[in-house]
Amino acid sequence: MAAKQACDIIVIGGGSAAHEAAVAAREAGAERVVMLEKAPKEEFGGNARYSHTGFRFAYDGAREIREFLPDLDQKTFDAFVMPAYTRENFLADLTRVTEKRIDPVLANFLVDNSNAGIHWMKEKGIRFEHEKSVVVNGRNYFEPGAVILPIGGGLGQLLKWRAIADSLGIEIRYEAKVCAILGSEHAVEGVRVLTPDGEYDLHARAVICCSGGFQASAEMRAKFLGPGADFMRVRGSKHDTGEVLNMLIALGAKTAGHWQGAHATPIDAAAPDGAIPLRDDGHGNSANRYEYKFGITVNALGQRFYDEGENKHSYTYAKTGRAVLAQPGALAHQLFDATTVKLFRQGNYVGATMHEANTIPELAKMIGLAPEILVRTVEEFNAACDDKIPFDPGNLDGKRTSGITPKKSNWAVKIEKPPFRAYPVTCGVTFTFGGVKIDTRARVLGVSDKPIRGLYASGDVVGLFFHNYPGNTGQTRNVVFSRVAGREAAARNG
Ligand SMILES: Cc1cc2nc3c(=O)[nH]c(=O)nc-3n(C[C@H](O)[C@H](O)[C@H](O)COP(=O)(O)OP(=O)(O)OC[C@H]3O[C@@H](n4cnc5c(N)ncnc54)[C@H](O)[C@@H]3O)c2cc1C
């Protein structure tokens, strides 16, 4: 028999959703809150550890953002272009990129609580800095809705949350793997924990599940995400292997979100599988290859295969990895010329795997393509560009191609000035979209549509998104639903 222990609230996981839920529960009066993190202490923190954790939220404009950047000098801030990002903007983005499949009740709840969520983080002691921008004529243009991130990126955020949790007396147990959920579709009473020293049962009046997605399980990816998905490379935590999600489903939890869907991005083809390090400046993962909108991308046959300029980065990068995965060998090359590489945002592509040549045939040979085919692809693309439409790197400029498939809808500038560069990319998986169904009180619903008593969830374990997602919505979803989950769990009696 496993030994028995008790506490008030159990939080499964050690990522940002888990920390936020634990702090919210403690703030709402729960006395003994215990977080169970499967990873060892030196690897704690789930996906956020490998992310710069930008936040998308509704805000009033530059004046409100200024509150998050108190130390920035006024001259720098005056050059920022930051119009309001309204709840309608956010909701429209969520609805459009998920192809209207997102649950409208949860989407509205997320949008309406996004602003309060980030202000709560600030009140709790998280400090922020501004995102990178595209500089045009001395003015800084940001992706609307996603303009700030915690200082120190994801790891900075996690270390701060951990200090806050410690100061509130929240206990974090490492190498504490949840291996069973105690209860049924009616109610949950606790969990069984596997540690290097053995097993024990931990009972509580509520369990908040923040155990992440299943992206680090090649087997589950192959099972749910479709052909080739086991070849995806994991960008974040290798501990997000989906066993808790499977336990919840076995218990009777209802599922939601896109079970064949995942956030997947183009990453350096030489990147490792799992735990890809952050950049030195904390601004994103070192393997991210997100400047494709200024060039063209070709597959191993030398052909273009998607609209590289369909929309701003935020609205395309999370689905572009899947487009790369579908190519022969799950490989592609992003091509730029000497003019377009100058448009990369500061610090991007530093240390990237790269090939450079003075002619397209030479470049083709370097990357193993038939020179005449790559020359034809580039010539066709250049001929389809329209020099009369002005180029505007900071905005959707409508500078589109005509007469080729696939089209390029914006930023279609010719690839003509040597030296030319090729950056090989593959598909990196960030997190999965299929998960459990929750309501606006973060209660996990059973297959009968009734809440499973005592069970709450937040983060990637929740099924919410479909097809794609507007960049930086994951962290916002975490804070919004973790706050509710913590409050609701703390308020639960018996
Ligand atoms: C490279 C990268 C960049 C990203 N950039 C952004 C961004 O800029 N903005 C944004 O909004 N989102 C971003 N994301 C996505 C975002 O980080 C995730 O959506 C978010 O971190 C998920 O939080 P979570 O707490 O639900 O899951 P995770 O952070 O993955 O945490 C899950 C936790 O559960 C633990 N766990 C798993 N199984 C068990 C078990 N059996 N028992 C106990 N513990 C268990 C894990 O060890 C981990 O601590 C990025 C992700 C990556 C990988």
The ligand as a Tripos MOL2 file, in Angstrom:
@<TRIPOS>MOLECULE
LIG
   53    58     1     0     0
SMALL
NO_CHARGES

@<TRIPOS>ATOM
      1 C1         10.2490   27.4950  -27.6610 C.3       1 LIG1
      2 C2          8.8990   27.9350  -27.1830 C.ar      1 LIG1
      3 C3          8.5140   29.2460  -27.3370 C.ar      1 LIG1
      4 C4          7.2620   29.6600  -26.9130 C.ar      1 LIG1
      5 N1          6.9500   30.9940  -26.9970 N.ar      1 LIG1
      6 C5          5.7970   31.4220  -26.4520 C.ar      1 LIG1
      7 C6          5.5130   32.8230  -26.3500 C.ar      1 LIG1
      8 O1          6.3560   33.6680  -26.6550 O.2       1 LIG1
      9 N2          4.2920   33.1900  -25.8570 N.ar      1 LIG1
     10 C7          3.3660   32.2830  -25.4620 C.ar      1 LIG1
     11 O2          2.2690   32.6550  -25.0660 O.2       1 LIG1
     12 N3          3.6350   30.9600  -25.4970 N.ar      1 LIG1
     13 C8          4.8230   30.5220  -25.9700 C.ar      1 LIG1
     14 N4          5.1060   29.1810  -25.9740 N.ar      1 LIG1
     15 C9          4.0860   28.2470  -25.5240 C.3       1 LIG1
     16 C10         4.0010   28.2640  -24.0260 C.3       1 LIG1
     17 O3          5.2850   28.2440  -23.4690 O.3       1 LIG1
     18 C11         3.2140   27.0870  -23.5300 C.3       1 LIG1
     19 O4          1.9830   27.1380  -24.0900 O.3       1 LIG1
     20 C12         3.0890   27.1770  -22.0200 C.3       1 LIG1
     21 O5          4.3490   27.3040  -21.4330 O.3       1 LIG1
     22 C13         2.3690   25.9890  -21.4870 C.3       1 LIG1
     23 O6          2.3480   26.1030  -20.0990 O.3       1 LIG1
     24 P1          1.8970   24.8910  -19.1940 P.3       1 LIG1
     25 O7          2.2490   25.3320  -17.8060 O.co2     1 LIG1
     26 O8          0.5340   24.4860  -19.5380 O.co2     1 LIG1
     27 O9          2.8030   23.6690  -19.6600 O.3       1 LIG1
     28 P2          4.3720   23.4620  -19.4400 P.3       1 LIG1
     29 O10         5.0650   24.7440  -19.2740 O.co2     1 LIG1
     30 O11         4.8400   22.6030  -20.5440 O.co2     1 LIG1
     31 O12         4.4320   22.7030  -18.0780 O.3       1 LIG1
     32 C14         3.9760   21.3890  -17.8830 C.3       1 LIG1
     33 C15         4.5650   20.8970  -16.5830 C.3       1 LIG1
     34 O13         3.9830   19.6560  -16.2120 O.3       1 LIG1
     35 C16         5.0080   18.7950  -15.7800 C.3       1 LIG1
     36 N5          4.5220   17.4200  -15.9110 N.ar      1 LIG1
     37 C17         4.2400   16.7200  -17.0270 C.ar      1 LIG1
     38 N6          3.8200   15.4700  -16.7150 N.ar      1 LIG1
     39 C18         3.8250   15.4000  -15.3650 C.ar      1 LIG1
     40 C19         3.5180   14.3620  -14.4410 C.ar      1 LIG1
     41 N7          3.1560   13.1400  -14.8260 N.pl3     1 LIG1
     42 N8          3.6280   14.6400  -13.1130 N.ar      1 LIG1
     43 C20         4.0480   15.8500  -12.6710 C.ar      1 LIG1
     44 N9          4.3750   16.8540  -13.5120 N.ar      1 LIG1
     45 C21         4.2520   16.6320  -14.8400 C.ar      1 LIG1
     46 C22         6.1780   19.1580  -16.6660 C.3       1 LIG1
     47 O14         7.4020   18.7030  -16.1410 O.3       1 LIG1
     48 C23         6.0570   20.6680  -16.6750 C.3       1 LIG1
     49 O15         6.6460   21.2430  -15.5290 O.3       1 LIG1
     50 C24         6.3580   28.7430  -26.3550 C.ar      1 LIG1
     51 C25         6.7520   27.4180  -26.1550 C.ar      1 LIG1
     52 C26         8.0220   27.0130  -26.5560 C.ar      1 LIG1
     53 C27         8.4300   25.5890  -26.3470 C.3       1 LIG1
@<TRIPOS>BOND
     1     1     2 1
     2     2     3 ar
     3     2    52 ar
     4     3     4 ar
     5     4     5 ar
     6     4    50 ar
     7     5     6 ar
     8     6     7 ar
     9     6    13 1
    10     7     8 2
    11     7     9 ar
    12     9    10 ar
    13    10    11 2
    14    10    12 ar
    15    12    13 ar
    16    13    14 ar
    17    14    15 1
    18    14    50 ar
    19    15    16 1
    20    16    17 1
    21    16    18 1
    22    18    19 1
    23    18    20 1
    24    20    21 1
    25    20    22 1
    26    22    23 1
    27    23    24 1
    28    24    25 2
    29    24    26 1
    30    24    27 1
    31    27    28 1
    32    28    29 2
    33    28    30 1
    34    28    31 1
    35    31    32 1
    36    32    33 1
    37    33    34 1
    38    33    48 1
    39    34    35 1
    40    35    36 1
    41    35    46 1
    42    36    37 ar
    43    36    45 ar
    44    37    38 ar
    45    38    39 ar
    46    39    40 ar
    47    39    45 ar
    48    40    41 1
    49    40    42 ar
    50    42    43 ar
    51    43    44 ar
    52    44    45 ar
    53    46    47 1
    54    46    48 1
    55    48    49 1
    56    50    51 ar
    57    51    52 ar
    58    52    53 1
@<TRIPOS>SUBSTRUCTURE
     1 LIG1         1 GROUP 0 **** ****
